[in-house]
Amino acid sequence: MRVKRYALLAAFGVLLFGFGLGELLPPLGLRGWAWALLLLGLALLVGGVRAMNRSMLSALTEPEEVPERVYVRRRLEAGPRVVAFGGGTGLSRVLRGLKEHTANATAIVAVTDDGGSTGRLRLAFGLPAVGDLVDCLAALSDHPALPALLAHRFDRGELKGHTFGNLFLVTLDQVAGDFAEAVREANAILNLRGQVLPATPEAVRLLARFQDGREVVGEVAIREAGGRIREVALLPEPKEVMLEALSAIRRANLLLLGPGSLYTSVIPSFLPAPLRKALQEAKAPLVYAVNLMTEPGETDGYTAYDHYKAVSYHLGRRPEVVLVHTAPIPQEVLERYAREGRHPVAFDPRPFQADGVRVVAGDFREEGPLAQHDPRKLVEALLNLV
């Protein structure tokens, strides 16, 4: 039973309800936020109490399911310790695949996004980016309804454009008074199969230095700047990382970088110096999953080896294994992406062979109209490396 967790959820609902009544989100100065918190708190309170009742009733009326649940839980708890770095859609898809095989996945997430709802909340509260963290929390959640709830985007009033998940994490920060503690609370409340951690709990921004000498700050501005990126860095250089992240790296059976946007998701997720040092010293094999397609304004014309070189340069360690999609992509999919300036990442095995890098090539694409990794195929290849 998860009665204690549901009780915590209900208690959080009470807190949120109270904060809504008290209008305790002064940075926005909007009464709509107070009403939203009041309603969200009430929903969590009711949902937590109902979940407690269902959990206790289930234990009383369906005893035949208990052995199976215990078996599944123990199997997952004995699964491999995988630490995945990145952000955005790429990382959350990997996590959805991993949670079917292990309860020991750790996501270390880039926090430099400054667009959309996340960007507005960063300006209002001076926080790290919350959007990718929320996506990863949803991906590792053990409850099938939570992803849709956390992703729900308000479409009217003062909350228009914000997601429930983003507001949830910001509210936890307001209650806890510390972003790292807010993330810990989110992990506990959402009952994850693993843990989700920020690359740093500090509010940092991304700096890109281009080959032509320009320096551009901010993820959105970097994507719009055009040109070939030479290197990226965090501003200011963060002093703090979460101890849980360092511990997970040291204890890992496998370390994964990507898939995801090279310069705005994957690399920023390991840029804090303590994380880089831990990765350089880690004994676990380091795997890099190359994107299927290039990204306009970021990796135009990049080959798989160009991606690998950029990761190695910024990390100070070469991945021992590189996963590359080499199967044909349907023409209609290629044409759709070409209209957006995106093309398949070219692969030549020779430079990898010269560097002594193991390449795992194959079909990692999910069937359908998009060119994106299939979580099942990707995770299957990863688990064969453990």
C-alpha positions in Angstrom: 0.0 0.0 0.0 1.1 3.6 -0.6 -1.0 5.1 2.2 1.8 7.2 3.6 2.5 8.7 0.2 -1.2 9.5 -0.4 -1.4 11.0 3.0 1.6 13.3 2.1 -0.2 14.2 -1.1 -3.3 15.1 0.8 -1.3 17.1 3.3 0.4 19.0 0.4 -3.1 19.7 -0.9 -4.0 21.3 2.5 -0.8 23.4 2.3 -1.5 24.5 -1.3 -5.1 25.3 -0.4 -3.9 27.5 2.5 -1.3 29.3 0.3 -4.0 30.0 -2.2 -6.2 31.6 0.4 -3.3 33.6 1.7 -2.2 34.8 -1.8 1.4 33.8 -1.1 2.9 34.2 -4.5 3.9 37.9 -4.4 6.2 38.0 -7.4 3.3 37.9 -9.8 1.0 40.0 -7.7 -2.1 38.4 -9.3 -5.2 37.2 -7.5 -5.7 34.6 -10.3 -2.7 32.7 -8.9 -4.3 32.6 -5.5 -7.5 31.2 -6.9 -5.5 28.6 -8.9 -3.6 27.5 -5.9 -6.8 27.2 -3.9 -8.4 25.0 -6.6 -5.3 22.9 -7.1 -4.8 22.4 -3.4 -8.4 21.3 -3.0 -8.0 18.9 -5.9 -4.9 17.4 -4.4 -6.5 17.1 -1.0 -9.5 15.3 -2.4 -7.4 13.1 -4.7 -5.0 12.2 -1.9 -7.8 11.1 0.5 -9.6 9.2 -2.3 -6.3 7.5 -3.2 -5.7 6.5 0.4 -9.2 5.0 0.5 -8.7 3.1 -2.7 -5.3 1.8 -1.6 -6.6 0.5 1.7 -9.7 -1.0 0.1 -7.6 -2.7 -2.6 -5.4 -4.3 0.1 -8.5 -5.7 1.8 -10.4 -6.9 -1.3 -7.7 -8.0 -3.7 -5.2 -10.0 -1.8 -4.4 -12.2 -4.7 -2.6 -9.3 -6.4 -0.2 -8.7 -3.6 2.3 -11.4 -4.5 2.5 -10.1 -8.1 3.0 -6.6 -7.0 5.7 -7.6 -4.5 7.4 -9.5 -7.3 7.3 -6.6 -9.8 8.6 -4.2 -7.1 11.5 -6.4 -6.1 12.4 -7.0 -9.8 12.5 -3.3 -10.5 14.4 -2.6 -7.3 17.1 -5.1 -8.3 17.4 -3.5 -11.8 20.5 -1.7 -13.1 21.6 1.7 -11.8 21.4 3.9 -14.9 22.2 7.6 -14.8 20.9 9.6 -17.8 21.8 13.1 -18.7 20.0 15.6 -20.9 16.6 17.3 -21.1 13.5 17.8 -23.2 11.7 15.1 -25.1 14.8 12.9 -25.6 15.5 12.3 -22.0 11.9 11.8 -20.9 11.4 9.2 -23.6 14.4 7.2 -22.4 13.1 7.4 -18.8 9.7 6.0 -19.9 11.5 3.0 -21.3 13.9 2.6 -18.3 11.2 2.5 -15.7 9.8 -0.7 -17.1 13.1 -2.4 -16.3 14.5 -0.7 -13.2 13.5 1.5 -10.2 17.1 2.7 -10.1 17.1 5.2 -12.9 18.5 8.7 -12.2 17.8 11.6 -14.5 20.2 14.6 -14.3 18.4 17.4 -16.2 19.6 20.6 -17.8 18.0 23.7 -16.3 18.9 26.4 -18.8 15.7 26.6 -20.8 14.4 30.2 -21.0 11.4 29.9 -23.3 7.6 29.6 -22.9 6.1 29.0 -19.4 9.5 28.0 -18.0 11.0 31.3 -19.1 8.2 33.4 -17.6 8.5 31.5 -14.3 12.2 32.0 -14.2 11.8 35.7 -14.6 9.1 35.9 -11.9 10.8 33.7 -9.3 14.5 33.6 -10.1 14.5 29.8 -10.4 16.3 27.3 -12.6 14.2 26.1 -15.5 11.5 23.7 -14.4 9.9 22.5 -17.6 12.3 19.6 -18.5 12.4 18.6 -14.8 8.6 18.2 -14.8 8.7 16.2 -18.0 11.1 13.8 -16.5 9.2 13.6 -13.2 6.1 12.6 -15.3 8.1 10.1 -17.3 9.3 8.2 -14.2 6.0 8.4 -12.3 4.4 5.1 -11.3 0.9 6.5 -11.8 -0.6 6.4 -15.3 -2.7 9.5 -14.8 0.2 11.8 -13.6 1.8 12.6 -17.0 -1.4 14.1 -18.4 -2.0 16.0 -15.2 1.5 17.5 -15.0 1.4 18.4 -18.7 -2.0 20.1 -18.5 -1.6 23.6 -19.9 -4.0 26.4 -18.9 -5.6 28.2 -21.9 -7.1 31.3 -20.4 -6.8 34.0 -17.8 -3.6 34.9 -15.9 -2.4 31.3 -16.0 -2.6 31.0 -19.8 0.4 29.1 -21.2 1.5 27.6 -17.8 1.4 23.9 -17.1 0.1 22.4 -13.9 3.5 20.6 -13.5 5.5 23.9 -13.7 3.2 25.5 -11.2 3.5 22.5 -8.9 7.3 22.6 -8.8 7.4 26.4 -8.4 4.9 26.1 -5.5 7.0 23.4 -3.8 9.9 25.8 -4.0 7.9 28.6 -2.4 6.8 26.2 0.4 10.2 24.6 1.0 12.2 27.9 0.5 14.9 25.9 -1.3 14.9 24.6 -4.9 16.9 21.4 -4.1 14.5 20.6 -1.3 11.6 21.3 -3.6 12.9 18.7 -6.1 13.4 16.2 -3.3 9.8 16.7 -2.2 8.5 16.3 -5.8 10.3 13.0 -6.1 8.7 11.8 -2.9 5.2 13.0 -3.6 5.1 11.6 -7.2 6.2 8.1 -6.2 8.9 7.7 -8.9 10.6 4.6 -10.2 14.0 6.3 -9.7 14.8 10.0 -9.2 14.9 13.2 -11.1 17.6 15.8 -10.2 18.6 19.2 -11.7 22.1 19.6 -13.1 22.4 22.4 -10.5 19.8 24.0 -8.2 21.1 27.4 -9.1 19.5 29.7 -11.7 22.1 29.6 -14.4 21.9 30.6 -18.1 23.5 29.2 -21.2 26.3 31.0 -23.0 27.4 30.0 -26.5 30.6 31.1 -28.2 30.4 30.8 -32.0 33.2 30.1 -34.5 32.9 33.7 -35.8 33.7 35.1 -32.3 30.2 36.1 -31.3 28.9 35.3 -27.8 25.2 34.8 -27.2 23.4 34.2 -23.9 20.1 32.4 -23.5 18.8 29.2 -25.1 16.2 30.8 -27.3 18.7 33.5 -28.5 21.3 30.8 -29.2 18.9 28.8 -31.4 18.0 32.0 -33.3 21.5 33.3 -33.7 22.6 31.0 -36.5 26.2 30.0 -37.2 28.5 27.2 -35.9 28.9 26.9 -32.2 32.4 26.4 -30.8 31.5 25.8 -27.2 28.9 26.5 -24.5 29.2 27.4 -20.8 27.0 28.2 -17.8 26.6 31.7 -16.4 27.4 32.1 -13.7 29.5 29.1 -13.1 27.4 27.1 -10.6 28.9 26.3 -7.2 26.3 23.8 -6.1 25.1 20.4 -7.3 22.9 17.9 -5.5 24.8 15.3 -3.5 22.3 12.7 -4.8 23.6 13.3 -8.3 27.2 12.7 -7.3 26.3 9.6 -5.4 24.3 8.2 -8.3 27.2 8.7 -10.7 29.6 6.9 -8.4 27.3 4.0 -8.0 26.1 3.7 -11.6 26.2 0.6 -13.7 25.8 2.7 -16.8 26.0 6.4 -17.7 24.0 7.7 -20.6 24.3 11.0 -22.5 21.3 11.9 -24.7 19.5 11.7 -26.9 18.5 15.3 -27.1 19.6 18.8 -28.4 23.4 18.7 -28.3 24.2 22.2 -27.1 21.0 23.1 -25.3 20.1 19.9 -23.5 22.8 17.2 -23.4 25.9 19.3 -22.8 24.4 21.7 -20.3 23.2 18.8 -18.2 26.8 17.9 -17.3 28.6 21.3 -17.4 28.7 22.0 -13.6 32.3 21.2 -12.6 31.5 18.7 -9.9 29.4 16.7 -12.3 32.1 16.7 -15.0 34.7 15.6 -12.4 32.5 12.8 -11.2 31.9 11.6 -14.8 35.6 11.7 -15.6 36.3 9.5 -12.5 33.3 7.1 -12.8 34.0 3.5 -13.4 30.8 2.8 -15.3 30.8 2.7 -19.1 29.7 6.0 -20.7 27.3 5.8 -23.6 26.3 8.6 -26.0 23.0 8.3 -28.0 23.3 10.4 -31.1 20.2 12.3 -32.4 18.4 11.0 -35.5 18.1 14.4 -37.0 20.1 17.7 -37.1 18.7 20.8 -35.5 18.5 24.2 -37.2 20.7 26.9 -35.6 22.4 24.3 -33.5 23.8 21.3 -35.3 23.3 22.1 -39.0 25.5 19.8 -41.1 26.8 17.9 -38.1 27.7 14.2 -38.5 27.5 11.6 -35.8 31.2 12.1 -35.2 30.8 15.9 -34.9 28.3 15.2 -32.1 30.6 12.8 -30.4 33.6 15.3 -30.6 31.5 18.1 -29.1 30.4 15.9 -26.2 34.0 14.6 -25.6 35.4 18.2 -25.7 33.0 19.6 -23.2 33.1 16.6 -20.8 36.8 15.9 -20.8 36.1 12.2 -21.3 35.3 10.2 -24.4 32.2 8.0 -24.4 33.3 4.4 -24.8 30.1 3.5 -26.7 28.0 5.4 -29.2 24.5 4.5 -30.3 23.7 5.5 -33.8 20.5 5.0 -35.8 21.4 3.7 -39.3 18.1 2.3 -40.6 16.3 4.1 -43.5 13.8 6.8 -42.5 10.6 6.9 -44.6 10.7 9.5 -47.4 7.5 11.3 -46.2 9.1 11.8 -42.8 12.3 13.1 -44.3 10.4 15.6 -46.4 8.4 16.9 -43.4 11.6 17.5 -41.4 13.4 19.0 -44.4 10.8 21.7 -44.6 12.0 22.7 -41.0 15.7 22.6 -42.0 16.3 19.2 -40.3 18.1 16.3 -41.9 19.3 12.8 -40.9 22.6 12.8 -39.0 25.2 11.3 -41.3 27.2 8.4 -40.0 30.7 7.2 -41.1 32.2 4.4 -38.9 35.8 5.1 -39.9 36.6 8.0 -37.5 35.0 6.1 -34.6 37.2 3.1 -35.5 40.3 5.2 -35.5 39.4 6.5 -32.0 38.7 2.9 -30.7 35.1 3.7 -29.9 32.5 1.0 -29.9 29.6 1.8 -32.2 26.2 0.2 -31.7 24.3 0.8 -35.0 20.8 -0.2 -35.7 17.2 0.8 -36.0 16.3 2.9 -33.0 13.5 4.9 -34.5 9.9 4.7 -33.3 7.4 3.8 -36.0 5.1 6.7 -37.0 5.3 10.2 -38.6 8.2 11.5 -36.5 11.9 10.9 -36.4 12.5 10.2 -32.8 13.9 7.4 -30.7 11.8 4.4 -29.7 12.2 4.1 -25.9 11.8 0.3 -26.0 14.5 -0.2 -28.7 16.9 2.3 -27.1 16.6 0.8 -23.6 17.0 -2.7 -24.9 20.3 -1.7 -26.5 21.4 0.0 -23.3 20.6 -2.9 -21.1 22.7 -5.2 -23.3 25.7 -3.0 -22.3 25.3 -3.4 -18.6 
